[in-house]
Amino acid sequence: MFKHYNMNQVVLPLDLEIKLDKDDMAFVVNDLVEQIPEEAFASFSRDTGCPAYHP
């Protein structure tokens, strides 16, 4: 249904997560976005075209 996406994948040669402090705002935003229920994105789902990335 959705293209495979992994938030913890390392795409760059350098893992940028080690450069961030443990209390960095990026982790807070990530946690907030991960708490959104998948049902909230149901209206954006389409059956045609290229599969979308997971919301």
Secondary structure, 3 states (H helix, E strand, C coil): CCECCCCCCCCCCCCHHHHCCCCCHHHHHHHHHHCCCHHHHHHHCCCCCCCCECC
